[in-house]
Each structure stands twice: as structure tokens, then as C-alpha cells.
Amino acid sequence: MKRVMAICLAGLFSSGAPAADLMQIYRDALANDARFAAARAQREAGQEKVVQGLSGLLPQIGAAASTTWNQAETRTGQGRIDRDYNSNGYSVQLTQPLFRWQNWVEYKQGGLQTALADSQFGIAQQDLVLRVADAYFNVLNAQDALAAVTQLRAAAAEQRQLANASFEVGTVTITDVHEAQSRYDLAVAQEIAAQNQLEVARQTLAQIIGKQPEPLATLRPGVALQRPQPDDIADWVSAAEAGSLSVQAQQLVREIAAREVERAQAGHLPTVDIVATHGLNNRPAITTDRSESTTIGLQLNLPLYSGGRTSSVSREAAALRMKADSDLEDARRSAALAARQSWLGVTSGLAQVTALEAARVSSTSALEANKLGYEVGVRINIDVLNAQSQLADTLQRLARARYDTLLAQLRLKAAAGTLGEADVQAINALLTQ
């Protein structure tokens, strides 16, 4: 285990290795993430919907050909005549719809379905940004946690050594030695757990970018996080209800469902087509060897009764339209809730960062004071150990608060439907270059 930890730490913190920043990781994810690749292929498939809808308004041309072997026997007063021959024929038919309302509705649906594919791809792009940022900051947070517990272990080892030396000269009891040993053992266990958590975080990031990540650029020390603009939760909620990509996608789904009702009801309407045919039959029979014809005309089809299927399909489509209405309202409410939660995540995160910055300063001062008190005999070993643990915990919580606040900012933009590559670049500017 120690060897594995040493190898991982050497790979993570080697000063000679170039650091990959958030923008580079995001570009790797664009090229290699399997989920995003599937979304891109789904969008390409969706682009064909408008083409398929248009096809119902354009001419349909078909051809058919046949050949038949014939054996014919004819009896006359002069005797019997046997004829063996092939009869061959072909025909070409062109049908141009003049009035097929359901085809027109399908053409409109095709355009909506193509727009829906674009909207869903936009959702996938925003999801990729969030997943990359979340995985990236999880790695940084795991590194911070490992660094904190490693520092805690080193301090506990130093305190254990002091306790043993003091026990030998009789200034402390065996209880102090055991307490120091216990804290050291606990720090070692925490370090192992932190190393495992770091490896899990790195593998999660590797799943997104398709390769093992390089050492990552970290947040600049003392970086200042900004409040969201506009600095009003009501504005963000309104923007989410109108601009969220999920809401836009659901609006398209509702419109498609409304068109589906119209298409189903069109099953009661007549259809009118121009039909043109050209055919040839070659039958070397007794009277006629070859016939060729060309026709053109209008064809009217009037549905009278389909067993109740058309009415049933219309009722089904109407019910699905009502479902789409409810889904749209749910999407609006969900977008508003996501905006509120993200807004509170940003504002409370900024407050936590400020409070934990102050706690770090006071925890560092408390540790130094306890160390000095231990040296002069007014503090015992457990006081120093507690101060060390408190400082390590504060450092971990401060790092997590910073990353959570940045993620909340991205989620707030996603809720409003404005999250994009520019937001990745803005956070990337906060990293060490």
C-alpha cells in the first residue's frame, strides 16, 4: 500500500509534469466522452426527421416488371395448335399528392422533431460541462484532502515522538503516549482512505475523457469568487422558467403532440392524388403480341369506416397532448427549483468560504498556541492533537466549499439555459497556469 501511495503521489505532484487545466480536460471530454458521442449521433439522426416529413409532399415513383412462362393449347376445326411463350411486361407509376393533410402535418412535425434533436443536444452539452467540472473538482478536492491528512499524519508523528521523549524523562504519563499513538494510527488510516478516494475520483474523470488524466491545475491561492450577475434570485428563476433548455425541449414535445392530434384526425379526410402510369405488355399470343399504354388522372380516396381505429387513435393523441401539457408545467417548475437551489448554493457557498477562511486563520493560531503551551507545560498532548485535527478538518471543508460554490455557479447558468464554453473559460482563468 505504501508503494502504491508513493507512486500515485509522485505522479500527482511531480513538478516536472505539465498540468492539465479545466479547458483542456473539457476538450478531451468533447472528443472522447461516450455519453456525449451518443448524444451527437442522436442529434444527427434527428436532422433526418425534416427530410422524412418533406418526402410525404413530394412525388412517389415506382416501377414493376414481370415475366411469365405460358403454355397454351388451341383446338380448331383444322386441328390443335400448341404455343409456348414468355409474356413480359413493365409499368412505371408516378403519384403526386395534391391533398393529404396528414402528410402536411407530418412535414411540420419533422421540422419540430429536428428542432427537438437540437435542443436535446444542447442539454447534452450542458450536462458534459457539469460532469467535467464536477469530476475535475472532485479530483482537486481529493488531492486537498490527501494533502491535509498527510500533513496531519506528519504532525501526529512529531507529536508522538515528543510524547515518547517526554515520557522517558517523566514529564508526561503513559496515557499521553497512548493518545499520541492513537492519533497517529488514525491519521494513517485517514491517509489511506484519502488516497483511495483520490484514485476513485481520478478514474471517474478518466471515464469521461477516455484516458488517464494528467496532473491537474489547481485553484490559485486566495482566489476571490464573485456573486452571480444579476444579483437577484427572482431574475434567475424567471430566466430558468423561460430559457431552460429542458423547458424549451418540452415545449417542442408539446407542439409535436398537438400536431399528432391533427394528424390523427386527418384520417377522416379524403385524399386527392395525381396518378400517371406507363406500361408495356409483350404477349406473343394469337391475336395480340404487344400492348403499350400511358394514363394520367386524378385519384380520390374517401375513408368511410376503419373499424373505429381512426377515432381511437385521435382520442389517444388527445390524451398524450394533455400529458405533454402537464410535462411542460413540470419542466417549468423543475427549472425554477433548480435555479433557486443553485442560487442558494452560490450565495451560501460564498458565505461558507468567508467563514472558513476566518476559521483557518483562527485554527492555525490555535495550533501554534497549543504547541507553545505544550512546550511550557500549560497544555497537554491531547490539546495539540485536537488543534491539529481541527486545522486539517477546516482546510478540507474550505477546499470543498470553494469547489461546491463554483459548481453551483455552473448549475445556475445551466438552469437558465446559458451555460456554455465561455463559462468553462471563466473558471479556467481562476486556475494556476
N, C-alpha and C positions, 0 to 999 in steps of 0.2 A: 504493500500500500504506500509506504513512504517513497518507494522508487517511482510509482505511478504519479504521486503528487509532485515529486520533483520534476518529472518530465513535463507534466502539464503546466506547472508554474513557469518553467523555463520557456515553454512555447508561448505562454501568455504575456509575460512581462519582459521578454528579451528586448533590449533597447535597439538591437540591430535590425529587428524585423519591422517592415513598414506597416503602419496602422491603417486599417480599412475604416473609412468613415461611413456614416449612415447613407450618404448618397451612393457610394459605391455598392454597398450591400443592397440598396433598393434596385439599382440597375441589374445586379446579379439576379435578384428575385424576378425582375421583369423578364429576364431571358430564360430562367430555369425553373421557376415555381410551377409545379404540376397543376395546381388548382387554377392558377391564372391562365395557363396554357389551355386548359379545358374551357374556361370562360371565353377565351379568344376564339376557339373553334366554334363554340356555341353562337357567338356573335356572327361569325362568317356564315354559319348555317341560317341564321335569322335574316341575313341580307337577301336570301333567295325567296323569302315569302312574298315580296312585292312583285318579283318576276313571275312566280307561280300564280298570283292573283291576276296579273295582266293577261296571262295566257288564256283565261276564260273569255276575254273580249276579242281575241284575235282569231283569224281563220283556222279551222282544223282541216287538215288534208290527210287523206288516207288512200291507200292503194290495195287492191286484192287481185290475185291471179289464181287460175285453176287449170288443171289438165285432167282429162278423164278418158279412160280406155273404154271403147264401146264395141260390142259385138251385136250386129243387127241381122235379122233374117226376114226376108220379104218373099211372100208367095204370091204369084200372079198366074194368070192363065197360061203363060208361057213357061212357067216353072218356078224354081226357087232362086232367089238372089241373096247371097251372103255378103255382108260388108263388115270389115273390121277396120276401125279408125280411131284416132285420137280427136277429141273435141277440146279446143283450147280457148281460153278467154281471160280478159283482164278488165278491171274497172278502176277509175280514179274518181274520188268524190271530194268536193270542197264544201265545207259548211261554214258560213259566216253568220254568227249570232247577230240578230237585229234587236231582239228584245228578250233578254234573260236577266231579270232583275237580280236573281241570286248570284249571278256571275259578277254583276257590277258591285254588289255588296262584298263579295269575296275579294275583289280588287281593292276596295277600300280597307278591308281587314288586313290584306297583305301589307299595305303601307304602315298600318298601325303596328303590326307584328314586327316589322323591320325596325320601327322606332322603339318598340319594347326591347328588342335584342340589344340596341344601342344603350338603352337605359340600364339594362341588366349588366352590360359590360362595364358601364360607369360605376355601378355598385361594386363589381369585382375589383376595379382599380382602386377604389377607396378601401376596400377590405384588405387589399395587398399592402397598402401604405400602413394601415393599422397593425396588421400582422407582423410586418417587417419591424416597425418601430417597437412593438411590444416585445418581440423576440430579442431585438438589439438591446433594449434597456434591461431586459431580464438577464442578459449576459453581463452587462455592466454592473447591475445590482449584485449579481452573484460574485463578481470579482471584488466588489467593495466589501461584501460580507466576508469573503475569504480573507481579504487583507485585514479586516478588523479583528477576526478571531485569531489570525496568525499573530497579530500584534498582541492580542490578549494572552495567547499561549506563551509568547516570549516574556511578557511581563510576569505571568504566573510562574514561569520557570525561575525568573530572577527573584521573585518573592519567596519561592520555595527554597532557593539557595540561601537567602538571608535568614529564613526561619531555621534552617538546619544549623547554620553557623551560630545563630543566637542561642539555640537550644544547647549547643555544645559548651557554650560559656555560661549557661544557666540563666540567661535573661528572659527566656520565654519557656512555656510549658510544652509538653508533647502534643497537647491539643492544637497549639498553633502550627506545629509541623504537619499534623494530620489535615488541618484545614487547608494549608498551602498545597499539600499533595493532592487533596480532593479537587481544589480549583484548577490545578494544572491538568489533572486527568480529564476533568470536564471540558477544559479548553481544547485538549487534544481531540476529544470526541466531537466537539463542535467544529473543529477544523476539518475533520474527515467528512462530516455531514455537509459542510460548506463546499468542499471540493466536489463531492458527488452532485450537489445542486448546480454547481458551475458546469459540470460536464453535461448534465441534462439540458441546461439552458443552451449550451453550445450545439448540442445535437438537434435541438428544436430549431435553432437558426439554420443549421446545415440542411434540414429538411426543406426549408423554404428556398434557399439559394442553390441547392443541388451540389454543394461541396462543403468541405470543412472550412469554417471561417478563419480568416487571418486575425491576428491581434487587432482589437477594435480601438478606435479613437474614443477617448473619454470626455466627459463634460469638463470645460475649463474651470479651474478652481474659482470659487466665488462668483460664478456666472449669475446674473440677475434675470429672473423670469418676469415676464411682463403680463399684465392683466389683458384679458381679451378685449378686442375692439369690434363693435361698440360695447361699452361697459354697462350693458343693461340686459338683464335676463329676458325681459319681455320681447326685445328686438330679436334675440336669438330664437325664442320659441316661435315667433311669427315667421321668421325665415325658415325654420325647420318645417312648419306646417305647410308652407307653400313650395319650398325649394328642395326638400329632401328627395334624393333620387329614388328612395323606396316609395315615397308618395307619388312621384311622377310615374314610376313604373305601374303602380296600382291604378292610377288614373287611366293609363293606356289599357290595362286589363279590363277596366270597367267599360271603356269605349268599345273594345272588341266584343265584350259580352252584349252590349246594346246592339251592335251590328249583327250579332249572331241571331238575336230575336228577329230582326228584319229579314235576315236570310232565310230563317225557318219559315216565316210567314209567306215568303215569296214562293214557297212550294204550292200555294193555291193558285198562283197566277199562270196565265198561258205563256208560251214561248213562241217566238217567231224567228225563223232562220232562212237565209238564202242557201239553197242547196243546188250545186251544179255537179253533174256526173258525166263522165265519158267512158264508154265501154266498148269492147270488141269481143265477139264470139266467132270462133272459127270451127265449124262443124261440117265436115265434108259428107253430108247426108245426101239423100237422093235429090231433094228439092233445093236446099239452101246450103251453100258452102261457107259463107261469111256474112256476118252482120255487124255493123258498127253504128253507134248512136251517141248523141250528145244531148243532155237535157239541162235546163236551168229553170228554177222556180222558187216560190215561197212555200215554206212548210210551217203549218200551225199545229201546235200540240196543246191540248187543253186538258189538264188533270181534272178528273171527275171524282174519283174515290180511290184512296190508297189504304183502305182498311183502318183509317184513323191515325196512321203514323204521322202525317204532316201536322195534325193538331197536337198530337202528343209531343212531338219534337219542339213545337212552338211553346208549349207550356213548360217544357224542360228548360229551354233557353231563357224564358222569362224568370224562372226561379234562379237560374245561375246569374242573371243580371242583378237580382236582388242580393245575392251573395256577394257579388263584386262591389255593390254599393256599401255593404257592411265592412268588407275587407278594406275598402278605401278609407272609411272612417276610422277603422282600427289603425291603419298605417299613419294617418294624421296624428292620432293620439300617441302612438308609439314614438313618432318623430319628436313631438313636443316633449314627451317624457325623457327621451334621450338627450334633448337639448338642455332640459332642466338639470338632469343628473350630471351631465358633462360640465355645465356652468358651475354647479356647486363643487364638482371635483376640482375645477381650476381654482376657484376662489378659496375654498377650504385648504387646498394644497399649498397655495401661496402663503396662507396664514400659518400652516404647519411648518413650512420651510423656515419662515421667520422665527417661530418659536423654537424650533430645533437648532437653528444657528445659535441662538442665545443659550440653549441647553448645552450645546457642545462647548461653548466657552466656559460656562459655569462648571461643567463636568471635568474639563481639563484642569481648571483651577482647583476643584475639589480633590482631584487625584494628586496634584502637586502638594497641596496642603496636607493630605493624609500621609504621603510619603515622608514629608518633613516631620510631621508629628510622630510617625513611627520611629524615625531616626533619633528623635529626642525623648522618646518614651511616653508621649501623651496619647498616642494611637496604637492600637494593636493590629496584628497582621490581617484580621478579617476586615478591618476598616479599609485597608489599602486594596484588598482583593475586591471588595464591594465597589469601591470607586473605579477600579479598572473595568469591572463588568459593566458598570453604568456608562462609562465613556464609550465602550465598544458597542453597546446597545444603541446609544444616541447616534453614533456615526452611521450605523446601519439604517436606522429609521430616517435620518436626514437624507441619505442617498435615495432610499425608496420614495420618500416624499417628493424629491425633485423629479424622478422618473415618472411617478404617477401624475404629477402636475403636467408634464409635457405630453403624456399620453391623453390626459383629459382635454388638453387644448386641441389635439388632433381629432378626438372624438366629437368635440363641439363643432369643429369645421365639417366633419362628416355628417353630423345631424342636420346641418344647414345645407348640405349638398355642395359645399365649396371646397372640399378637401382635394388637394392635388399635389403635383410635384413641387410647386413653389413652396408649399408648407414643409415638405421634406428638406428643401434647401435652407429654409429659415432655421430649422432646428439644427441642421448640419453646421450652420455658422456658429453654433454655440459649442461645438466640439473642438478639441485640440487638433491642430493641423500639423 
